[in-house]
Amino acid sequence: MQSSNGRDRGAGDGSECSAENQQGHGAASRDVTYEDPWYDALASGRGEADGTGAPAPVVPPARGERGGGGVAVHTRDVYVEVQRSPAFQEVRATYRRFAVPGVAAFLAWYMGYLVTATTAPGLMARSVTGAVNVGMLAGLGQFLTTFALTWAYARHARLRRDRAALELRWDTQELARGVRGDAS
């Protein structure tokens, strides 16, 4: 049987049409062609001939590189320009002012919990009420701290960074659209 692009499919490799294996379909099902261009595509995509006899490139060129790379270079310049802008630097600084102390405090709390649990098991085993001990409360405190930090991060982002980041994204898209419009 041949595939839609004319290559021989081989025998016994499990790629035959299931209709061939059913009775009553015989030779009619062997002439079936498929219109799907991906039907016969190899899984790896490497080492195939490109139709001229030469092996196809392993990595296809990016969209902007087909015409010599003009659009890709200009778009990259737009993103570099935005990255160097004071507005972008302020968004990054606002993020760092929250994230760095938050992560440091959480890691210190987590490491303190681990060190205390391994070096002072008597303290962690001290009963607070009934079967609940200090270790259980500290472990639950880890979960509560995670949820509290997540809430604080989302609130901080919503109140202090999201609007500025959205404006930067909008400006970047307009600049990139202008570059693409100039290139065509």
C-alpha positions as CSV (number, residue, x, y, z in Angstrom):
1,M,0.0,0.0,0.0
2,Q,1.2,3.5,-0.7
3,S,0.6,6.5,1.4
4,S,-0.8,9.8,0.3
5,N,2.6,11.1,-0.8
6,G,3.5,8.0,-2.8
7,R,6.0,6.4,-0.4
8,D,5.7,2.6,0.0
9,R,4.4,1.8,3.5
10,G,6.0,-1.6,3.8
11,A,4.5,-4.8,5.0
12,G,3.9,-6.0,8.5
13,D,4.9,-2.8,10.2
14,G,1.5,-2.2,11.7
15,S,0.8,0.8,9.6
16,E,-1.8,-0.7,7.3
17,C,-5.3,0.6,7.2
18,S,-7.6,-1.3,9.6
19,A,-10.1,-1.6,6.7
20,E,-7.7,-3.9,4.9
21,N,-7.8,-6.4,7.7
22,Q,-11.6,-6.6,7.5
23,Q,-13.2,-9.0,5.1
24,G,-15.2,-7.8,2.2
25,H,-13.0,-4.7,1.5
26,G,-10.2,-6.4,-0.5
27,A,-8.5,-4.4,-3.2
28,A,-10.8,-1.3,-3.0
29,S,-9.3,-0.4,0.4
30,R,-5.7,-0.6,-0.9
31,D,-6.2,2.3,-3.2
32,V,-7.3,4.7,-0.4
33,T,-5.3,7.9,-0.3
34,Y,-5.3,10.3,2.7
35,E,-5.4,14.0,2.3
36,D,-3.9,14.7,5.7
37,P,-0.3,16.0,5.2
38,W,0.6,14.7,8.7
39,Y,-0.6,11.2,8.1
40,D,2.8,10.0,6.9
41,A,5.1,12.3,8.9
42,L,7.9,10.6,10.7
43,A,7.8,11.0,14.4
44,S,11.4,12.3,14.7
45,G,11.4,14.7,11.8
46,R,15.2,14.1,11.2
47,G,17.0,12.7,8.3
48,E,14.2,12.9,5.8
49,A,14.7,13.9,2.3
50,D,13.2,17.3,1.4
51,G,12.1,16.2,-2.1
52,T,15.3,17.3,-3.8
53,G,17.4,14.4,-2.5
54,A,19.2,16.5,0.1
55,P,18.4,16.0,3.8
56,A,15.9,18.4,5.2
57,P,17.3,20.8,7.9
58,V,17.0,19.5,11.4
59,V,15.5,22.8,12.7
60,P,13.3,24.8,10.4
61,P,14.1,28.5,10.2
62,A,12.0,30.8,12.4
63,R,9.3,32.9,10.7
64,G,11.4,36.1,10.7
65,E,14.5,34.4,9.4
66,R,13.1,33.4,6.0
67,G,13.7,36.7,4.5
68,G,17.1,37.2,5.9
69,G,16.2,37.8,9.5
70,G,15.0,41.4,9.2
71,V,11.8,41.2,11.2
72,A,13.3,39.0,14.0
73,V,16.2,41.5,14.5
74,H,13.9,44.5,14.7
75,T,11.4,42.8,17.0
76,R,14.3,41.8,19.3
77,D,15.4,45.4,19.4
78,V,11.9,46.4,20.5
79,Y,12.1,44.0,23.4
80,V,15.6,45.1,24.4
81,E,14.4,48.8,24.3
82,V,11.4,48.0,26.5
83,Q,13.6,46.0,28.9
84,R,16.0,49.0,29.3
85,S,13.1,51.5,29.9
86,P,12.6,53.0,33.3
87,A,9.0,51.7,33.5
88,F,10.2,48.1,33.0
89,Q,12.9,48.6,35.6
90,E,10.4,49.9,38.1
91,V,8.1,46.9,37.6
92,R,11.1,44.6,38.1
93,A,12.2,46.5,41.2
94,T,8.7,46.4,42.7
95,Y,8.6,42.6,42.1
96,R,12.0,42.2,43.7
97,R,11.1,44.3,46.7
98,F,8.3,41.9,47.5
99,A,9.7,38.6,46.3
100,V,13.2,38.6,47.8
101,P,12.2,39.3,51.4
102,G,9.2,37.0,51.1
103,V,11.2,34.1,49.9
104,A,13.9,34.8,52.4
105,A,11.4,34.9,55.3
106,F,9.7,31.7,54.2
107,L,12.9,29.8,53.7
108,A,14.2,30.9,57.1
109,W,10.9,29.8,58.7
110,Y,11.0,26.4,56.8
111,M,14.7,25.8,57.7
112,G,13.9,26.7,61.3
113,Y,11.1,24.2,61.3
114,L,13.4,21.5,59.9
115,V,16.3,22.2,62.2
116,T,14.1,22.3,65.3
117,A,12.4,19.1,64.3
118,T,15.7,17.3,63.9
119,T,17.7,18.8,66.8
120,A,15.0,19.2,69.4
121,P,12.5,16.3,69.0
122,G,11.5,16.7,72.7
123,L,10.3,20.2,72.0
124,M,8.4,19.2,68.9
125,A,6.8,16.2,70.8
126,R,5.5,18.5,73.7
127,S,1.8,18.2,73.9
128,V,-0.3,21.3,73.4
129,T,-3.7,19.8,73.8
130,G,-4.7,16.1,73.6
131,A,-2.9,14.4,70.7
132,V,-1.9,17.8,69.1
133,N,1.8,18.6,69.7
134,V,4.1,21.5,68.8
135,G,5.4,19.7,65.7
136,M,2.0,19.2,64.3
137,L,1.1,22.9,64.9
138,A,4.4,24.0,63.3
139,G,3.8,21.7,60.3
140,L,0.3,23.1,59.8
141,G,1.8,26.5,60.2
142,Q,4.0,25.8,57.1
143,F,0.8,25.2,55.1
144,L,-0.9,28.3,56.5
145,T,2.3,30.4,55.8
146,T,2.3,29.1,52.2
147,F,-1.4,30.2,51.7
148,A,-0.8,33.5,53.4
149,L,2.3,34.2,51.2
150,T,0.4,33.3,48.1
151,W,-2.5,35.6,49.0
152,A,0.0,38.4,49.8
153,Y,1.8,38.0,46.5
154,A,-1.4,38.0,44.5
155,R,-2.6,41.1,46.3
156,H,0.7,42.9,45.9
157,A,0.8,42.1,42.2
158,R,-2.8,43.2,41.7
159,L,-2.3,46.5,43.5
160,R,1.3,47.5,42.6
161,R,2.4,45.7,39.4
162,D,-0.3,44.4,37.2
163,R,-1.5,47.8,35.7
164,A,2.1,48.9,34.9
165,A,3.0,45.5,33.5
166,L,-0.2,45.5,31.3
167,E,0.7,49.0,30.0
168,L,4.2,47.8,29.2
169,R,2.8,44.8,27.4
170,W,0.5,47.0,25.4
171,D,3.3,49.4,24.5
172,T,5.6,46.5,23.5
173,Q,2.9,45.0,21.2
174,E,2.3,48.4,19.6
175,L,6.0,48.9,19.0
176,A,6.4,45.3,17.6
177,R,3.4,45.7,15.4
178,G,4.9,49.0,14.1
179,V,8.2,47.2,13.3
180,R,6.3,44.4,11.5
181,G,4.3,47.0,9.6
182,D,7.5,48.8,8.6
183,A,9.2,45.6,7.4
184,S,6.4,44.6,5.0
